Amino acid sequence: MGSGCSWDDLPTVGVEEEFLLVDPHTGEPAPQGGAVAAEAGRRGVELQQELTSCQVETTSPVVDTAAELREQLTRLRRTASAAADSAGVRLLALGLPPVTPHEFPITDSPRYQLIGDRFGMVAHEQGICGCHVHVQVPDRAAAVHASNWLRPWLPTLLALSANSAIYRNTDTGYASWRSVLWRRWPVAGAPPYFAALDDYDRAVQMFVDSGVLLDSDMVYWDVRPSANFPTVEVRVADVPATVAETVLLATLIRAAVMTAVDEHDRDTVQPPPGALRAAYWKAAHDGLSGNTLDLIDGSGAVPTRDQLAALVRRVHRALDALDAYPNVVDELERLNTDGNGAMRQLRAWRRRGEVMDVIEQAAVATLS
């Protein structure tokens, strides 16, 4: 697609959401992933088990519109929640469990057990739930270009989705503590800038050959060419608290990828590595309510809401092509009033300092 493209062929989108399973009485993570997945299967929904057995993951069908995505995510969350209830646990859309065990039990599969053995405490403290957005691209080279284009915007998307403020029965001081923990993996966080697809493939092969990774599926960068689908996969987000927030996130990412692919012949912004790392920290710390770093103009700290508005302006034409611009503006305005997941967690926590208040608030939001 060239810079004058009207996007006659709109890219499809799909979303994976990871959820926590907790004891309904104590809020402690509950290792019932297998039982919940089996019950969901009987209800017609296939859930994926994650590295730890206190998690499950839903995968939406590939869809063409935000309305379809909202319908599918709502269906999946409700079915997974009902399956969890049948197994005696609760399903929560939270980036981290507010109540935390000493270690998270590793799911009993050969691959996950090997990861647990190889990566030690990084794996055993992995009760982390994110959201992965897949957007169709013409080829893997286009996915690498989209990754380069998205890099300076990743902290803004992280701040938008932040949903892990309470951990180990306390206020962490961060809106997204999940993202801080996540970056302990050897190939995680923002990817490097890659001049070409071959550079990306060589880097991944080096990590595998050296034993840094078991295989290419352990490339956990926050944006990457999908290993299995003709998509670019954006993995920067905490699992959003509500379906509406997930749809907003996916729509902005879809419009950003469209814009990136349309501008394939233009140079992309390459922020200094130190600046990008600092922007990640600032986004994780402040979340939606504070400041982030403007990596596009290099103008220093700016309110995160202003940077989100700048992203919307940047991808306005793509949002128009998706017939999504009014809905995105309305949803951002609602978040300005109601707050995102992290902000609502903190409000619940600060009322009494009771972790079950956070659990109850999250349970309602998960199905709202």
N, C-alpha and C positions, 0 to 999 in steps of 0.2 A: 504494500500500500504506500502511495506517495503522500506528500504533505497536503495535497488537495483532495484526498480521498473522502468520499461521503459515507464510507463504512456500510456499503450495501449488504455485505455479509458480516453481520455482527458476530463476534466471538462468543462461544458458549462459556458457561461458568459452572463450577461445581464446588462444594464446600465440605470439608471434613471438620467435625467438632469433637473434641475430647471432653469427657465428663468424669467427675469424681463420684465415687460411691462411698457413702458414709453411714455409720450407725445412726438411726433416727433419734436415739436417746442421748448419746454422748457426743455425736459429731465426729467421732474418730473414723479415719479411713477404714473401709470394710472390704476385705479381700474376697469379693463375690463376683468378680468380672465374668468368670465362667458360667455361673448360675444365671446371671442377668442376660448374658448373650444367648444362652440356651432358651430362656423364656421369651426373649425378644424374637428369636427365630420361630418359635411356635406362633407368634403374633404376626409373622410375615415380614420382619425387619432383621436384616443381618447386621450385627454389631461386631466390630473388630475388638479383640483384646489388645491391651497395651503392655508396655514393659512391666508395669506393676499391676497386680491383680485387683487393685482398688479403682481401676479405671475401665471405661469402655469408650469406643469411638463410633460415631455415626458418619455415614458417607451419603451425601445427597446424590440423586440422579443428576446427570448433565441437563442444564436448563437454559432457556433462552431469555427469560425475563426475571426481573426482581420479584414480581408477583408470584411466579412459579416457585422461585427459591424460597420465598416466605412460607408458602403453603407446604413445601416439602420439609423444611426445617422444623416447622411446627408439628407436622405429623411425626417426624423422627423423634423429636424431643418427647412428645407425649407418649409414644409407644415405648421408648426406652425408660421413661419414668415409671410407666405402669409395670414394666418388667422388673424394674428395681423394687417397686413396692411389693410385688409378688415374692421377691427373694428376701424381703425383710430389710431392705436398705433404701436410702434416698439418693436420687440422682441430682447432682448440683453442677451448674455451669459456673465454676470458679477456677481461676488459674492455679490456685494452691489450696490445700485443705487448711482451714483455720486451726483445727486441732490436728496435731502431727505426731505420728509414732516415731520411735527411735530410728527405725528403718522401714521402708516400704517393701512388702513382700514381692519378689520377682515372679512374674507369671511362669507357670510350669510348661515352657516350651523349649526345645533345644536351643533355638537362636537367642531367646531372651536370657536363658540361663548362661549361655556363653558370654553375652554382653555383661551380665552381672559379674561373672568371674573376671573378665578382662578389665572392666572399667571401675570395679570396686565401688567405693562410696558414692561416686558420681551417679552410678546406676541405682544404688540402694537408697538414695535420697531423691528419686526421680518422680515423685507424685505430682507431676506437672501437666497441666491441661492447656493446650493451645488450639488455635483455629487455623486451618490451612485452606487457602483459596486457590483454586486452579482456574486459569483463564486460557482459553484456546489461543494458540499462536501458529503461524504458518510452518515453522520448523524450529529446531533446537538453536540455530544461530539467532533467530529472532528472540528466543527465550533469553539468551545471554545478553542481547542488547537491551531487552526489557529489564533485566536484572540490573544492568549498569544504570539505566534511567531511573529506576526506583530507589537506588541506594540512598540518595540524600533525603528521600521522603520517608524512609523506613521508621526513623524515630517518631515522626508525626503520627504514623499509623499505629505505632506501639502505644503512644500516649492516648490516642482515641480509644483503644480497646482495653486499657489497663483494668485488671480485675483480680488483683492478688495483693491487697493491702494488709490483710490480717493473716498471720502465720505463726505457728507455735504459741497460740493463745495471746498474741500481742500485736500491737500496731507496729509494723516493720519500719515505718518512716518512709516507705516507698509505695507508689501506686501500683507498680508491677514488680514485685519481688520475684515472680516467676522468671522474668526475663533475665534478672541478675543470676539466678541459679542456672538457668538454661545455658548461659554462655560458658559454663565450666566444661562443656563437651569440647573436644579438640577442634571440630569443624562446625562451629555454630556462630550465631550473631550475623552481622553484616558480611556478605561475601566480598572478596577482593574485586577490583575492577578488572575485567578480562577483555583484552583487545579483540579476541576472536574465540570461536567455539573450540578450536584446537587447544588454546591456552587453558580453557576450563577443563577439557578432558585430560590433558597432561597433569594438571594439578590434582585432580581426583585420583588418577592412576598412581601418582606418587604417594598419596596418602594411603592407598590400599596396599601398594607394594611394600611400604615401610612399616606396615602394621599399625599405623595411627588409626585406621578404620578397618573394620572387618570386611566391608564391601561398600559399594557406591550408595547403598541404601542408607548408610550412616552419614551421608552429607547432610548436615542439619542446618546449613545456612538459611537465613531468614527469607531468601528468595533464591530459587534454583530452577533449572530446567527439570521437569518431571522425568523420573527414570522410566516411568511406565506409560505415560500418556502424552499426546501432542499439546502440552500445556507448559506454561510457566507457573510454578507453585510459590505462593507467597505465604510464609510461615511465621511472620513476625509477631502475630497477635496473641495475647491471652485469649482463651475462649471468652467471647463476649457474654455478658450477663443475660441478655435477652435476644430473642429472634430478631427483633427490629434492629438491634445494634450489629448483629452479624450481617444482616442484609445491607445495612449502610456500609459496613466495612468492605463487603464483597463488591458492592457497586462502585465504590471509589477505586478499589484495586482494578476492577475490570476496565473502568474508564482510563485509569493511568496506563494500563498495559496497551489499550487501544492507541492512546496518544504516543506512547513510546514506539510502537511498531510503525505508526504512521510517520514518525520522525526518524526512521532508521538511517537516513543519510545525514543527520545532524550530529554534532558533537554533544556528548552528555556531560553534565557537571561531575567533576571528580573532586569531592571534598578531601582534604588531607586526612589520613587515617586517624590522627589524634583528634581532629575535630569531629569525625564521625563517631568515634568511641565516646567522646564527651557528650555528644548529642544523645546517644543511647542512654547514658547514665542520667542525663537531665530528664529525658522523657520518662524513664522508669521511675525516677524519684518524684517528679512533679505531676506526672500524668496530665489529664485534661485540664485540671484547674490551675496549672502553673505556667511556666515558661519552657520553651525549647530553643534550640539553636537554629538559626536560619542558615542552612547549608547551601541554599541556592544563591542568595545574594551576598552571603558572608557578612551579614550585618549584626551578628551577635545574637544575644538573647531576645526573643520576642514571645508574646503570649501564644500559647499553643493554639488557642482558638483562632488567632490571626493567621497562624501558619496553615491551619486546616482550611481557612477561607482562601488562602493563596493557592492551595492545592485544588480546591473546587474551581477557582478561576482558571487555573492551568489546564484542567481537563473538562472545562465547561462544554466545549464542542462535542466531545465524546459523550458526556452525560446527556446532551440534547439528542444525540443519535440514539441513545438508549431510552429516551423518553423518561429520564430519571431525575433531571435537574431539580424540579420543584420538590420531589420527595426527599432528595438529599438535603436540600436547604431546610425543609421542615424538620427533618429528623435531627439535624445538627442544632437547630434552634431548641428542640425539645431537650436535647442533652445539655445545652447551656442552662436550661431551667432545672431539670431533674438530676443531672449528673450521670456519669457512667457507672459501671460496676464498682470500681474502686471507691468512688465518692459515696456511693450508697452503702458499701460495706463500712466505711468509716463512720457514717452517720449512725448506723445501727450499733457499732461498737461503742461509740462515745456516749450513747444514752446511759448505759449501765456498766460497760466493761464486761458484758456477758457474751461469750463466744456463740452461744446458742441463738442469740438475737441475730447474729450475722448469718448463721445457718438458715434460720427461718426466712430471713429477707432474701437470701440467695435462692431458696427453694421456690418462693413465689415468683421471683424474676425469671427463673429457668423456664417456667411454663407460661409466662405472660406474653 
